[in-house]
């Protein structure tokens, strides 16, 4: 299953946002893999600080369960000063609806 979403980074925080992801914590990588995340990428539009995230996941339930992990909660706290956040500390994000996919050649 594919999931796509938009978030944003505060002005002046683009470089720090990228630095904190290179690399992300090994324990966070382990949690993502343990919850069925097969591929995950985030893209930054430097012109306005918007982020586009795309993940290939095993299921919606396993993806949603990541948010309850202590490692994820610590990551959110680590990133909170760089981006808009919800009251629970999670990044302010909007899920995107897929409207097209080019299938691999047969």
Long-range contacts (C-beta under 8 A, 24 or more apart in sequence): 1-56, 1-57, 1-58, 1-59, 1-60, 1-63, 2-54, 2-55, 2-56, 2-57, 2-98, 2-101, 3-53, 3-54, 3-55, 3-56, 3-57, 3-60, 3-63, 3-95, 4-52, 4-53, 4-54, 4-55, 4-95, 4-96, 4-98, 5-52, 5-53, 5-93, 5-94, 5-95, 5-96, 6-50, 6-51, 6-52, 6-53, 6-93, 6-94, 6-96, 7-50, 7-51, 7-53, 7-83, 7-84, 7-91, 7-92, 7-93, 7-94, 8-48, 8-49, 8-50, 8-51, 8-83, 8-84, 8-92, 9-44, 9-49, 9-51, 9-82, 9-83, 10-49, 10-81, 10-82, 10-83, 10-84, 11-49, 13-49, 13-81, 13-82, 13-83, 14-44, 14-46, 14-49, 16-82, 17-44, 17-79, 17-82, 17-83, 18-44, 20-78, 20-79, 20-82, 24-75, 25-71, 25-75, 27-71, 28-71, 28-72, 28-75, 31-66, 31-69, 31-71, 31-72, 32-66, 35-62, 35-63, 35-65, 35-66, 35-69, 36-62, 36-63, 37-63, 37-66, 51-83, 53-93
